[in-house]
Amino acid sequence: MKFLLNLYRSAASLPGDGFNHEQFLAVPGQAGELVSGYVIADPSISAVVSVCGGEVTVTEGPYSSAPDYIAGQYLVDCESRERALELAALLSGGHIGGVEVRPLMDSAGMEM
């Protein structure tokens, strides 16, 4: 099963700061469970594109004014939700900021 691990940090933190990336990369990497991973740039330099009535609008800056934003993502392919939760706990390492574990879906629904 594939899961997307979304790393959440406050806008004041450096992207990806405070997570156990090296330790995390070693465990699912050696087990063949890591598909890919990315650290995402600061939300202040993002843009939101929307289309309403055929008119395209581009808004600069973060999509939302939430206190936390996605600072990184890892895609893992592991045997169960429980294993994905174990990997998320390893990544979080007890630091402030959560790791959301979200299963991927295909056109038929949940990939089970």
Backbone torsions as a table, in degrees:
resi	resn	phi	psi	omega
1	MET	NA	143.5	179.6
2	LYS	-102.8	138.2	179.4
3	PHE	-132.9	142.3	173.5
4	LEU	-101.2	123.0	177.4
5	LEU	-100.0	110.9	179.7
6	ASN	-96.9	123.2	-179.4
7	LEU	-93.6	121.9	-179.7
8	TYR	-104.0	135.0	177.6
9	ARG	-137.9	161.5	174.4
10	SER	-74.5	154.6	-178.9
11	ALA	-62.1	-22.8	-178.9
12	ALA	-78.5	-18.5	-177.9
13	SER	-82.9	155.2	173.6
14	LEU	-67.6	146.7	177.8
15	PRO	-56.9	124.9	176.9
16	GLY	78.3	-4.3	-177.3
17	ASP	-65.4	137.9	173.8
18	GLY	92.5	-0.6	178.6
19	PHE	-103.7	154.5	-178.0
20	ASN	-87.7	65.4	-175.5
21	HIS	-61.0	-47.1	-175.6
22	GLU	-63.1	-47.4	179.5
23	GLN	-64.4	-41.8	179.7
24	PHE	-62.6	-46.1	-177.7
25	LEU	-60.6	-33.5	-179.0
26	ALA	-68.0	-43.0	-173.4
27	VAL	-69.8	-61.8	-179.7
28	PRO	-71.9	-22.0	176.9
29	GLY	-65.3	-46.3	179.9
30	GLN	-70.1	-29.0	-179.2
31	ALA	-85.4	-3.5	-179.0
32	GLY	75.2	19.2	-177.2
33	GLU	-95.6	-16.1	-177.6
34	LEU	-84.5	121.8	178.2
35	VAL	-93.8	-48.9	178.7
36	SER	-165.1	167.6	178.0
37	GLY	-158.2	149.2	-177.2
38	TYR	-146.0	143.0	166.8
39	VAL	-98.9	133.4	-173.6
40	ILE	-102.6	139.1	-179.1
41	ALA	-63.7	164.1	-179.3
42	ASP	-54.1	137.0	-177.5
43	PRO	-65.3	-17.4	-179.0
44	SER	-67.7	-18.1	179.7
45	ILE	-104.0	15.3	178.6
46	SER	-87.3	172.3	175.8
47	ALA	-139.0	147.1	177.9
48	VAL	-115.0	125.9	179.3
49	VAL	-107.7	128.6	176.9
50	SER	-135.5	154.0	179.0
51	VAL	-126.6	124.9	179.0
52	CYS	-135.3	119.6	-179.3
53	GLY	61.9	30.9	-179.9
54	GLY	82.0	-1.5	179.9
55	GLU	-100.9	127.5	-179.3
56	VAL	-89.7	131.5	177.1
57	THR	-123.3	133.5	176.4
58	VAL	-115.4	122.4	178.9
59	THR	-111.8	125.9	-179.7
60	GLU	-82.0	149.7	175.4
61	GLY	99.5	-176.7	-174.0
62	PRO	-64.2	151.2	179.4
63	TYR	-66.0	-39.9	-179.1
64	SER	-133.6	167.2	178.2
65	SER	-100.9	25.0	179.3
66	ALA	-64.2	151.2	-179.9
67	PRO	-70.1	-24.1	179.3
68	ASP	-117.0	151.0	178.0
69	TYR	-139.4	164.4	178.1
70	ILE	-75.3	119.7	-177.7
71	ALA	-101.4	-14.7	-180.0
72	GLY	-170.6	163.9	179.1
73	GLN	-143.7	142.6	172.2
74	TYR	-127.4	137.3	174.1
75	LEU	-105.3	122.0	179.6
76	VAL	-121.2	151.0	177.2
77	ASP	-124.4	102.9	-174.8
78	CYS	-133.5	174.4	-170.6
79	GLU	-74.1	-23.1	-174.8
80	SER	-158.9	166.5	175.4
81	ARG	-62.8	-38.2	-179.6
82	GLU	-61.0	-40.5	178.4
83	ARG	-66.3	-40.7	178.0
84	ALA	-61.8	-37.9	177.3
85	LEU	-66.7	-38.5	175.7
86	GLU	-60.4	-44.4	179.5
87	LEU	-64.8	-38.7	178.2
88	ALA	-64.2	-40.0	178.4
89	ALA	-65.4	-38.7	176.8
90	LEU	-62.7	-41.8	-179.3
91	LEU	-67.3	-43.7	-177.8
92	SER	-64.4	-43.7	176.8
93	GLY	60.4	23.0	177.8
94	GLY	79.4	7.5	179.8
95	HIS	-84.0	160.0	177.7
96	ILE	-64.9	136.6	-175.8
97	GLY	111.0	136.5	-175.4
98	GLY	-99.8	169.2	173.8
99	VAL	-122.8	113.7	178.0
100	GLU	-84.8	133.3	177.9
101	VAL	-108.7	113.8	-176.6
102	ARG	-126.5	122.5	178.3
103	PRO	-69.9	148.1	176.4
104	LEU	-87.6	152.6	178.1
105	MET	-121.8	152.6	170.2
106	ASP	-110.0	-171.4	-175.0
107	SER	-63.6	-20.4	179.1
108	ALA	-90.4	-3.9	-178.9
109	GLY	119.1	-149.6	-178.2
110	MET	-61.6	137.5	176.0
111	GLU	-83.6	102.8	-177.2
112	MET	-119.9	NA	NA
